[in-house]
Amino acid sequence: MNYSYSIAEQTETALLRFAGQNFEPLPSGGLFWHAQSTLLVADLHFEKMASFARRGQMLPPYDTGMTLSRLEADMRRTGARRLVSLGDTFHRADSSALLTQADRLRLDTLVETAECIWLSGNHDPAPHAIGGTCLPELTLSGLTFVHEPRKGQTGVISGHLHPAARIAVEGRSTRKPCFVHDNRLMILPAYGASTGAINIMSPPFVGLFHWPALEVTMLGRDRTYPVPIKRLVRG
């Protein structure tokens, strides 16, 4: 594949082959598993801005609604019958109590129309009362789903680190959230509207991946696209 042209000129749909399964990476940061009719998301961080506002930081508390709109659109588009959230669904253990009535109704509708599985994360380690099933981790079709990645794991899909990639092309660079895997471990980008991202070449990722096998898929405005490892830069 020729990577000398601009990102905007790429038109093919990126598909991920991981641990013998096919996945569709979505520009929202969600990952659709066709064979299981399952939408995978990580790090929603519902009520993050509301949590900050509660501590006196005057920030607009609209992130939950924006994330829910993204989630509803992905569920409609994919037709997924199951939703798996890979931890940090809420920004704090008590954040479900901060939901507005409108956002709580939207979550209730989601839980009623699809099987929802919420994995515990470091921000929300305890079960929350929004319906669905709360688990510490999930095993499905030989794959393990957890919140935090660890060295030496195989057949694992996780979140937690909010991966991003910076690439340099023809003297210019761009930085976007990304999916990253080495066919043993995959880390999803953060899905929440108010979440940040960490360059995959930074210290938190050291030792997690077998670099020669690394595959990176960056998020674009309307699609996702694979990028060559040789184009990755720090920063």
C-alpha angles and dihedrals in degrees: 000000000000111000096179093095124082123277091242091062094059111103110168120104114247116231125186124220108197129168092341095310132105121230135179114221111213126212088238091064094256122127119217118208103200097190091057098033085233131145113208120201133169136204103006091166094197113200095015093138091043089054090053091047089052088060093052101267107131102222126148107261097214100109096097092055091048092050092047091052089053091048094048091050092051093048090051095045097047097035088224115181093195133047122198118189111197098215137289090069085151125037093226134021090249097040095106087072089060095060116122116238091251094052092045090054090051091052091047089054091050092051091049095051101042140028104261123198118186117195118205119251137187090266095046108026096156127070114266128214103240099106129257124077125307116206137166090227140344135224118201130165092345095310126111122216119201138153104237122045119223134194117269097022120144128198091010131141117193146156130201101104099069094220123213133174130212115204131187120215125173094341095313130096136204131188123207139157112267149186112243131187144151096203089266102060128022125190120197124215118251110273100197121106094232101043128114130215139232125218110249089226091063127099099268089067098046112124096007098100139044094237099207089059096045119133121189127193117187128206118244131185095266104005145012127249138192118243129201117249091230089066095057117112135179125255 
